Amino acid sequence: MKKISNNIFFVTLIFGSLITISSNSWLGAWMGLEINLLSFIPLMNDNKKNLLTSESSLKYFLTQAFASSILLFAIILVMFLYNNNFMLFHNFNKILILSTLLLKSGAAPFHFWFPEVMEGLSWINGLILMTWQKIAPLMLISYNYMYNFFMISIILSMLIGSLGGLNQVSIRKLMAFSSINHLGWMLLAMMNNEMLWMTYFCLYSLLSFSIILMFNNFKLFYFNQMFNISIMNPIVKLLIFLNLLSLGGLPPFLGFLPKWLVIQNLTNMGQLFILTLSVCLTLITLYFYLRLTYSMFMLNYQKNLWMLKNNYINKMSIINMTFNFISIGGLLMIFMLYKIL
């Protein structure tokens, strides 16, 4: 019965986002966001073993409900001012709407809730929060373009996303700050090209799915667990390491492709300052990915004879292996297909 209810909530979660995307009015978009929110709360409370789950779901609900109420107020204010020809407050309304949507997506400077909520979720719910839950707010953000406000949010997202992950001991919080950094790149892509941010988002979702499936399979949640998995198969260790490098955007992995496209676009637009700043801040995220895997490879390495029969690769499903292959070798495959065609 519980599985059936979860499936229903998952369908309505998708349905809510689709309503927002396809809506031709702000009120319809707001309704879609509310359906999406009310479907995700029961899914968050699915894991009873984690004591932080209820706290996370409450934090998420309060933050999203607050953002939704301000969004509804801003929509009503826009209609009121438009009908009464008060166009002086147009920019104020735009900033108000953008702020609520950035709060919903977890972008800086409205990111305060995101790492805290991620900490109390299971890996699968965390994946939904990092990927699917961002689609509807990002689509609405792309309809409201404001250069100066975008720039502030982009720089802060990249700065907080990279520096915030440096002192973390929780892998879930580290992934949350990584998501904030990637969100900065998505907003940067959105500022120049509508199709570019969608491509970035799809590839980011693919990479996140690949690495989170690995963490979920081996029940890895904290740094010390990574240090103590010396008994794990070296191939699995290598796959986790390469997946993290791909997520960080290091060539020649697939994660470099979306960043490459954004860099090329920014170079063509002549926006060299923001490009240099973005690349420098992304290098910090690569540092904490390396910090995560360095001890796993270099320290505490031992192999007990009685553990040799444990085949950790059997724990990895075919889907997981396929996504690992795409994440690690995807860019080379695209390059080869491009050369052939």
Steps between C-alpha positions, in 0.01 A plus 500: 500500500785732588668432164176583313461832685867586427443430129191726501694782670788456253260531204338815646851639566579470128151622408543816716825596325344439157204726590745779591703458180198489269294769675429827314414697816682575824213361706517167314878490555451564873243218520745261334771593751259434788399157365869417460576611858212309660599183308865513608435536876357143543785360288752668730347333807532154345824412684409443867852380595648848456418722800566818301236422235209667683713804575607526135145467369379771741784736399427434134127556543539827695754644254303402191167614648657836589636536144163400351308753710735783394475384137119510517515846659736619221269359230195677649704821534609480134139465384380781728771743389457405133123558510550837671785609266757521782802386297755670729517190722565262210867431594410455868243233407748328271760486779235367742399220261862412417594489871223252582592279203868505595397408856300206364791377288757543781724756326712744703439729686181300580680167543491480884243216512645277229798328675298456822213331317737279298663374820179331618399334172571161351719503189206446261299788651815711496538425130141613435564820697822572309356434154124477439400755765708766323332467159182702566667796684778519239248507215318790669831678570585481128183703425618784731839619388677772703872542426619664824295278731608190306866597529480537880330161535744328259814628676363422848382150395841411362684654797283337771473173307878467480607638842211339691613148410852541638428433869234230462512151649165395352493384136135609467585857602797495267271396212258778600773766475614344173141535374497871599822550300352324195186711538720808460626356170143430388396860570810617311400283203140625526619860481639442150311212342165330573602161361840503671373487860265212411793304354707576811213393727445169316870408512528606866198282585662203321829543689321547835294186437817302428693605813202493739411148388853398605468670840157341548621149408784508753311709761765772513393813690811635680869554426618249762304227319704578189822472703400162639399325180849363448344157445304626198592385153758741347294518177199633694725755672631610161145534363395722794815708453449546123130577545584776747758644260239492224251683724770758570538565127849364436585401141482246334183396688141578404466759780739725309262527201234733654771724649679502165182616325445778756867610478480512120176700515643749751818542293291580191300753706823661627412447871854406605489625862205283609647208300838519680329533840274198430787276394712598803214431743424165333860392563423519874216247454748270325725534806236374742410213266867401502510537880208257520677230299866557593484320836291222349782425254817598683440441872387197704534270201499137599354184360406211731505150352157414644351799320634410155189296419272803550425629154379858535444532127206258535328766714505736204207459265522504121332844502766632737783361285340648186475845656860473624614418149306798355629736772863401455520435124208704367707791368734268309200319346346832390834608354536172308142520365563861395812393309321207334192703397 
